[in-house]
Amino acid sequence: MADSKSKEKEPSGLKKSLRLIYVYAIAAGAIFTFIGYWDTIFYEYCGAGTFFGFILMTLLTLPIAMVYCELAPLFPKAGGELIYNTVGINRHVGFFSSWLIMAAWIAVPPSAVMAIVQWMFHVLHVNSSFFLIEGVALVALVGYCCLSLQNVEIAGKIQLYMLIFAIGGCIVATVAFLFSGVWSLDNFKNFFYSQVGSQFGIPSWFIGMALLITPFFGFETVPQMVEEGDFPIKDSNKAILGSIVSCGLVYTLFFFGLGGMPVQSLVEEGGAAVNGFLAITMMEQLGGGWSIFAVIFGVAAILCAIGTCLLGFWLSTVRLMYAMGENNFLPKAFTKLNRHQQPVLPNILLLIISLIFLLLQNATTFMNDFFNLMSFGCACAYALTMISAMRIRKKYPQWVSPYKLKGGNITRILALLIAIMIAFFCTLGQSAGSWKAFGIYLGVGVVLWLWMVLVNWKKHPVEIETPDGVEKF
């Protein structure tokens, strides 16, 4: 009798406890990435015109996001690309689209933790060593794993508070730049400066702008979280579009302020900020009160901004792995939940992967090479999802989403072309090492796919919950 009661009390499914504002914070936090650390890289992409690049990229990302707004309410379960592409095309494309999007997601925790640790050591004037960096990063990753295993609303609240402080810090910094007395329109003379390099006659600045898709990853995390939302599913579009627009606006304002500051020499060969921390390096060189503000800005734009990015992608990766187990892409062990109704094995596996990537990042060039092509993987996943959206619309016209996509197929086709264009631009100028690292990652995916085709799917066919009920694919 006791056993039957305990079984009745076992949690079933992910807990519906996330308010809309928390889902928005998770998505926006995932988008609002590395602005205090990667500002050097963004400036190297597009120079003083980086703010204009962010305006254009915000506009280019919106059609893709609008298609996600249509799909998310149709399939209010964790899974996103896994579900959309399985239903729209087939289970094989469903798996590989998820594998591609995961390439961007799983690269974030080790890279994000390294950025935070490097900033902390810089502020505290600590002489870093391999073992010290690994130890501090290990503690941080374990902490994020433990947080992810708690009630999800706790993570949602922490994400919201960190996001508010991160955005607030960047806005304050922008105002400080504009009224600093050293901000000048003269610094915009070299508007289309770029270190990317021209390819096939395509101006380097436009290639650099395409690479700005990286700081817009994150809106696609909303479909991973909708299963736990306690809000009307039709409102999920507010989190998707709101996260892009708000972050795009802050990016634009911040880099407009930074572009007018004397930073050009800091990113050129031999410059003090070539390895990151452009705004912080500039503040420290200005001296005086700027040195103190550099620390405050670092707390907001690195500790909080990168912290929200890490947490947002951690939660989403865990839920994608959970969805793969739920829909028979992975063993059912991946769906086992703890007492807080959080996936156990996906959290543990992600921690292990992050630790391995952390070792690779500090001992080899693999992670740096792999990171360079994460934009390509994400853009390819977007393109496949746009194709699936068109096929779903054609195959299942009776499925009506609460979100009415303006423009219909015209918007879907436009979004597909944008995704393909970005994917192509992201391949230009990549090193052989980057393609090798990406090939290794895809090779691991092929091995997993073969296991599913030859073993798992023969016993457990893929099952997806659709508007018509559970169907096999």
Secondary structure, DSSP 8 states (H G I E B T S, - for coil): -HHHHHHHHS--S----B-HHHHHHHHHHHHS-STTTTHHHHHHHHGGGHHHHHHHHHHHHHHHHHHHHHHHHHS-STTTHHHHHHHHT-HHHHHHHHHHHHHHHHTHHHHHHHHHHHHHHHHHT----HHHHHHHHHHHHHHHHHHHTS-HHHHHHHHHHHHHHHHHHHHHHHHHHHTSS---GGGGTTTT--SS--BTTB-HHHHHHHHTTGGGTTGGGHHHHGGGB-S-GGGHHHHHHHHHHHHHHHHHHHHHHHHTSS-HHHHSTT-TTTTS-HHHHHHHHH-THHHHHHHHHHIIIIIIHHHHHHHHHHHHHHHHHHHHHHTTSS-GGGG-B-TTS-BSHHHHHHHHHHHHHHHHHHHSSHHHHHHHTHHHHHHHHHHHHHHHHHHHHHH-TT---SS--TTTHHHHHHHHHHHHHHHHHHHTT--HHHHHHHHHHHHHHHHHHHHIIIIIHHHS--EEEETTEEEE-
